[in-house]
């Protein structure tokens, strides 16, 4: 049983991480995972739990929180009639396949490699946040056939490699194919559930040596981090929403893009340094 001198600093860091992730999710509409993964990594490594499997724990725990937040989000959007269930239904099989392959890939890789992958993908997301335009289009309707068969598993695969839900990749893809932004955001919440559930089931079966994991970790999912972050985001996300309605979110998105770029570059530095 870990002593209180170990648990209290861990609890304090998790409370701060959950509060920040909730505010940013409500304020900017970004998925919590893109904040949680690096935050978990720096918190756990700072507490002395750095290991070749630490990034697996961070990714898996982030995805576990996404199950709860995405279910809440998709139900709320459904009540407003915003979810495109046809897109969700037809894209779900490919996304599930990609998520499972992503989980198996993560389980086979070391932290250093996963840091590098996260850094590269986070840079791409940051550049889109900073420079993307709502008028950009790849097509007038969501793709079907071969294009959907390629994009749907790719979306699930890349999301698991970053420990995120459907927003960071799903919203840009749907927007580029002409889906209105409010429907894209609502439908991406459904993507998050489809991505997180099968991957977390797999991560719960990953074997990590007790000495290489933070206290109360089941498989690759840290239970205290999951519970504390969920509790804090429930409290602070509404605050972020109120702030979003009180100010212009566009310059804030650019600031967040710069912040995310710095986080990504630091991950790359640690991966290759």
C-alpha positions in Angstrom: 0.0 0.0 0.0 1.6 3.4 -1.0 2.1 5.8 1.8 0.4 9.2 2.1 3.6 11.1 1.1 3.3 9.3 -2.3 -0.5 9.7 -2.7 -0.9 13.3 -1.6 1.4 14.9 -4.3 -0.2 12.6 -6.9 -3.7 13.6 -5.8 -2.8 17.3 -5.9 -1.4 17.1 -9.4 -4.4 15.1 -10.7 -6.8 17.7 -9.3 -4.9 20.5 -11.1 -4.8 18.5 -14.3 -8.5 17.7 -14.2 -9.4 21.3 -13.5 -7.3 22.6 -16.3 -8.5 20.0 -18.8 -12.2 20.7 -18.0 -11.8 24.5 -18.4 -10.0 24.2 -21.7 -12.5 21.6 -23.1 -15.4 23.9 -22.2 -13.6 27.1 -23.4 -12.1 25.9 -26.7 -14.1 22.8 -27.5 -10.8 20.8 -27.7 -10.8 17.2 -26.5 -9.4 16.7 -23.0 -7.1 13.9 -24.1 -4.7 16.2 -26.0 -4.1 18.0 -22.6 -4.4 15.0 -20.4 -1.7 12.8 -22.1 1.2 15.2 -21.7 -0.1 16.4 -18.3 -0.2 12.8 -17.0 3.2 12.1 -18.4 4.9 15.1 -16.7 3.0 14.4 -13.5 3.8 10.7 -13.2 7.4 11.1 -14.4 7.9 14.0 -11.9 6.7 11.7 -9.2 9.3 9.1 -10.1 7.2 6.7 -12.3 9.1 7.2 -15.6 9.4 3.8 -17.3 9.4 2.3 -20.8 5.6 1.9 -20.4 4.7 5.2 -18.9 3.2 6.6 -22.1 1.0 3.5 -22.4 -0.5 4.4 -19.0 -1.0 8.0 -20.0 -2.7 7.1 -23.2 -4.9 4.4 -21.7 -6.0 6.6 -18.7 -6.8 9.5 -21.0 -9.0 7.2 -23.2 -10.8 5.9 -20.1 -11.8 9.4 -19.2 -13.0 10.0 -22.8 -15.6 7.2 -22.4 -17.4 9.1 -19.7 -17.0 12.6 -21.2 -18.0 11.5 -24.7 -21.1 9.6 -23.6 -22.3 12.7 -21.7 -21.5 14.9 -24.7 -23.2 12.8 -27.3 -26.3 12.5 -25.2 -26.5 16.2 -24.7 -26.0 16.9 -28.4 -28.6 14.2 -29.3 -31.2 16.1 -27.2 -30.6 19.1 -29.4 -30.8 16.9 -32.6 -27.2 17.7 -33.6 -25.7 14.2 -33.9 -25.5 12.8 -37.5 -26.4 9.2 -36.7 -26.0 8.0 -40.3 -22.3 9.2 -40.3 -21.8 7.6 -36.9 -23.3 4.3 -38.0 -21.4 4.0 -41.3 -18.1 5.1 -39.9 -18.2 3.1 -36.7 -16.9 -0.3 -38.0 -13.8 1.2 -39.5 -13.1 3.4 -36.5 -13.4 0.4 -34.2 -10.9 -1.6 -36.3 -8.5 1.3 -36.3 -8.9 1.8 -32.5 -8.1 -1.9 -31.8 -5.1 -1.8 -34.1 -4.0 1.4 -32.4 -4.3 -0.2 -29.0 -2.2 -3.2 -30.1 0.4 -0.9 -31.6 0.6 1.2 -28.4 1.0 -1.9 -26.3 4.0 -3.0 -28.4 5.9 0.3 -28.4 8.1 1.9 -25.7 7.4 5.3 -24.2 10.2 7.0 -26.2 8.6 6.0 -29.5 5.1 6.9 -28.3 6.4 10.4 -27.2 7.7 11.0 -30.7 4.5 9.9 -32.3 2.4 12.1 -30.0 4.7 15.0 -30.7 4.4 14.8 -34.5 0.6 14.3 -34.4 0.1 17.1 -31.8 2.1 19.5 -34.1 -0.3 18.7 -36.9 -3.3 19.4 -34.7 -1.7 22.6 -33.5 -1.1 23.8 -37.0 -4.7 23.1 -38.0 -6.0 24.9 -34.9 -3.7 27.9 -35.6 -4.1 28.2 -39.4 -7.1 26.1 -40.4 -10.0 27.8 -42.1 -13.7 27.0 -41.9 -14.0 27.5 -45.7 -11.5 24.7 -46.6 -13.1 21.8 -48.4 -12.1 18.4 -49.7 -15.6 17.5 -50.9 -19.3 18.5 -50.7 -20.4 15.4 -48.8 -18.9 12.8 -46.4 -16.9 10.2 -48.4 -18.2 6.7 -48.9 -16.7 3.5 -50.4 -13.0 3.2 -50.5 -12.3 6.6 -49.1 -14.4 6.0 -46.1 -12.8 2.5 -45.7 -9.4 4.3 -45.5 -10.3 7.3 -43.5 -12.4 5.7 -40.8 -9.8 3.2 -39.4 -7.1 5.8 -39.8 -9.1 8.2 -37.6 -9.5 5.5 -34.9 -5.8 4.5 -35.2 -4.3 8.0 -34.9 -6.7 8.9 -32.1 -5.6 5.9 -29.9 -1.9 6.7 -30.7 -2.5 10.1 -29.1 -4.9 9.0 -26.4 -7.7 11.3 -27.6 -11.3 11.1 -28.6 -12.9 11.9 -32.0 -12.6 15.7 -31.9 -9.1 16.5 -32.9 -9.2 14.5 -36.1 -12.9 13.8 -36.6 -14.1 17.4 -36.6 -11.5 18.6 -39.2 -12.4 15.6 -41.4 -16.1 16.2 -41.3 -15.7 20.0 -41.7 -13.5 19.5 -44.7 -16.3 17.4 -46.3 -18.9 20.0 -45.7 -20.6 18.9 -42.5 -21.7 21.9 -40.5 -19.4 22.6 -37.5 -22.1 22.0 -34.9 -23.0 18.6 -36.4 -19.3 17.7 -36.8 -18.6 18.5 -33.1 -21.7 16.5 -32.0 -20.9 13.5 -34.2 -17.3 13.5 -33.1 -18.4 13.0 -29.6 -19.9 9.7 -30.8 -16.6 8.9 -32.5 -15.0 9.3 -29.1 -17.1 6.6 -27.5 -16.4 4.2 -30.4 -12.6 4.9 -30.2 -12.3 4.7 -26.4 -14.4 1.7 -25.4 -12.6 -1.1 -27.4 -9.2 0.4 -26.8 -9.7 0.7 -23.1 -10.9 -2.9 -22.8 -7.7 -3.9 -24.5 -5.5 -1.6 -22.3 -7.1 -3.2 -19.1 -5.4 -6.4 -20.2 -1.9 -5.0 -20.8 0.7 -6.3 -18.4 2.8 -3.7 -16.7 5.2 -4.6 -13.9 4.1 -3.1 -10.5 7.4 -1.3 -10.0 6.9 0.6 -13.3 3.4 2.0 -12.7 1.8 4.5 -10.4 -0.3 3.2 -7.5 -3.7 1.6 -8.2 -3.1 1.0 -11.9 -5.2 -1.7 -13.5 -3.6 -3.0 -16.7 -2.5 0.3 -18.2 -5.3 2.4 -16.7 -4.6 4.4 -13.6 -7.8 4.4 -11.6 -7.2 7.4 -9.3 -6.3 9.6 -12.3 -9.4 8.4 -14.1 -11.7 9.2 -11.1 -10.2 12.5 -10.1 -10.1 13.9 -13.7 -13.7 12.9 -14.4 -14.8 14.5 -11.1 -12.9 17.8 -11.8 -14.0 18.1 -15.4 -17.6 17.8 -14.4 -17.0 20.8 -12.1 -14.8 23.0 -14.3 -16.1 22.3 -17.9 -19.2 24.5 -17.3 -16.9 27.3 -16.2 -15.0 27.0 -19.5 -18.3 27.1 -21.4 -19.3 30.3 -19.5 -16.0 31.9 -20.3 -16.4 30.9 -24.0 -19.6 32.9 -24.1 -18.1 35.9 -22.4 -15.1 36.3 -24.8 -14.0 35.8 -28.4 -12.6 32.2 -28.6 -10.7 32.7 -31.9 -7.6 34.4 -30.4 -7.7 31.9 -27.5 -7.6 29.0 -30.0 -4.5 30.5 -31.5 -2.9 30.9 -28.1 -3.8 27.3 -27.4 -2.3 26.3 -30.7 1.0 27.9 -29.7 0.8 26.2 -26.3 0.1 22.8 -27.9 3.0 23.3 -30.3 5.4 23.9 -27.4 4.1 20.8 -25.7 4.6 18.8 -28.9 8.1 20.1 -29.4 9.0 19.3 -25.8 7.7 15.7 -26.3 9.8 15.4 -29.4 12.8 16.8 -27.5 12.4 14.2 -24.8 11.8 11.4 -27.4 15.0 12.2 -29.4 17.1 13.9 -26.8 
